[in-house]
Amino acid sequence: MVAKGYAESQSLNRPPLFDDEDYNYWKTRMKFFLQGLDFQLWSIIEEGDILVTNERDKWTDEDKKKISLNSKAKSILCCALSKKEFNRISACKSIMEMWEKLRLTYEGTDKVKETRIDILVAQYERFQMQLGESITQMYSRFTDITNGLAGLGKTYDIGDMVRKILRSLPASWTPKVTAIEEANDLRRMSLGKLIGSLMAHEINMKRLGESSSKKKHNNAQRFLAKKKYQSGRRYFKKGKDFKRPEGKEVKKSEPICYECKKPGHIKAECPKLKIPEFKKKDSSKKFKRYKKKAMATAWNNESDLDSESSSSDEEEQKANLAFIASIDDKVRVWLTTRSIVVDLGLTARG
């Protein structure tokens, strides 16, 4: 109902409607309306009805004009009140009495007025810009306090209000506050200029914040994409180079052989690589055994090497043929064995 009443009263020809809410707001608007319509109407409210000394049958045109102004002021005030408020002041005889009745009802006595002033002054002193609040919202709260104080007769200098707004800004605004203080005389700076400067800075801060947020978002996306690519590449290589054995799953801590692709050992311990080494060791043992046999034959036949040289040659050839058949590298071992036996035989002959 309040919103509807105010909406209906937004006209130069209609007084602002009062419906027992926000008296100070309505009182200020009503004052401006009456002064704009006829300044003498507001004088009637402040000073009382215009007196007419002549009797009714002797009224002059000037007297009638004065009486008409008194009635017009009452009519305008009554049109600005809801039915509830009209019933409150309907018994009053003059418009001055009507106005005072409304003031006492909503502002109270001087003691009540002082209490309300103290409350608003405390709000003014503790005033701070709230988290997530825009400059426009902050200034709206600020003007509610200062207008309430002004309606109760308490006012502040423009310079004091400018400094109060600057002190109410958060720490992130410190560079802007410093720039304003250095570039302006705060005692002569208007509130409109201050708020306009703060709103322009707010727009720039918002734009830079959006740009920074977008940049961080893009960097995060790039990082995640790179990490995903590297992870996929690693798993791709793992799936390509290594085949997971069937049966039990391979533990992550177990090594995988590069030779046989099986878990549980490394390439140096791979059984496939140990087989040639076994063959090599086996050949080496056979070589030593036949070497000893050849040496024993050479020493045992030292006395008759000359007469039995042909027999030694036959045994040497048999040993060499047997040894050659037991190893992989036949030519190298055969030559080595023959050389050793020949050297031993020459030594024995000498």
Rosetta blueprint (number, residue, H / E / L):
1 M L
2 V H
3 A H
4 K H
5 G H
6 Y H
7 A H
8 E H
9 S L
10 Q L
11 S E
12 L L
13 N L
14 R E
15 P L
16 P L
17 L L
18 F E
19 D L
20 D L
21 E L
22 D L
23 Y H
24 N H
25 Y H
26 W H
27 K H
28 T H
29 R H
30 M H
31 K H
32 F H
33 F H
34 L H
35 Q H
36 G H
37 L H
38 D L
39 F H
40 Q H
41 L H
42 W H
43 S H
44 I H
45 I H
46 E H
47 E H
48 G L
49 D L
50 I L
51 L L
52 V L
53 T L
54 N L
55 E L
56 R H
57 D H
58 K H
59 W L
60 T L
61 D H
62 E H
63 D H
64 K H
65 K H
66 K H
67 I H
68 S H
69 L H
70 N H
71 S H
72 K H
73 A H
74 K H
75 S H
76 I H
77 L H
78 C H
79 C H
80 A L
81 L E
82 S L
83 K H
84 K H
85 E H
86 F H
87 N H
88 R H
89 I H
90 S L
91 A L
92 C L
93 K L
94 S L
95 I H
96 M H
97 E H
98 M H
99 W H
100 E H
101 K H
102 L H
103 R H
104 L H
105 T H
106 Y H
107 E H
108 G L
109 T L
110 D H
111 K H
112 V H
113 K H
114 E H
115 T H
116 R H
117 I H
118 D H
119 I H
120 L H
121 V H
122 A H
123 Q H
124 Y H
125 E H
126 R L
127 F L
128 Q L
129 M L
130 Q L
131 L L
132 G L
133 E L
134 S L
135 I H
136 T H
137 Q H
138 M H
139 Y H
140 S H
141 R H
142 F H
143 T H
144 D H
145 I H
146 T H
147 N H
148 G H
149 L H
150 A H
151 G H
152 L L
153 G L
154 K L
155 T L
156 Y L
157 D L
158 I H
159 G H
160 D H
161 M H
162 V H
163 R H
164 K H
165 I H
166 L H
167 R H
168 S H
169 L L
170 P L
171 A H
172 S H
173 W H
174 T H
175 P H
176 K H
177 V H
178 T H
179 A H
180 I H
181 E H
182 E H
183 A H
184 N L
185 D L
186 L L
187 R L
188 R L
189 M L
190 S L
191 L H
192 G H
193 K H
194 L H
195 I H
196 G H
197 S H
198 L H
199 M H
200 A H
201 H H
202 E H
203 I H
204 N H
205 M H
206 K H
207 R H
208 L H
209 G H
210 E H
211 S H
212 S H
213 S H
214 K H
215 K H
216 K H
217 H H
218 N H
219 N H
220 A H
221 Q H
222 R H
223 F H
224 L H
225 A H
226 K H
227 K H
228 K H
229 Y H
230 Q H
231 S H
232 G H
233 R H
234 R H
235 Y H
236 F H
237 K H
238 K H
239 G H
240 K H
241 D H
242 F L
243 K L
244 R L
245 P L
246 E L
247 G L
248 K L
249 E L
250 V L
251 K L
252 K L
253 S L
254 E L
255 P L
256 I E
257 C L
258 Y L
259 E L
260 C L
261 K L
262 K L
263 P E
264 G L
265 H L
266 I L
267 K H
268 A H
269 E H
270 C L
271 P H
272 K H
273 L H
274 K H
275 I H
276 P H
277 E H
278 F H
279 K H
280 K H
281 K H
282 D H
283 S H
284 S H
285 K H
286 K H
287 F H
288 K H
289 R H
290 Y H
291 K H
292 K H
293 K H
294 A H
295 M H
296 A H
297 T H
298 A H
299 W H
300 N H
301 N L
302 E L
303 S L
304 D L
305 L L
306 D L
307 S L
308 E L
309 S H
310 S H
311 S H
312 S H
313 D H
314 E H
315 E H
316 E H
317 Q H
318 K H
319 A H
320 N H
321 L H
322 A H
323 F H
324 I H
325 A H
326 S H
327 I L
328 D L
329 D L
330 K H
331 V H
332 R H
333 V H
334 W H
335 L H
336 T H
337 T H
338 R H
339 S H
340 I H
341 V H
342 V H
343 D H
344 L H
345 G H
346 L H
347 T H
348 A H
349 R H
350 G L
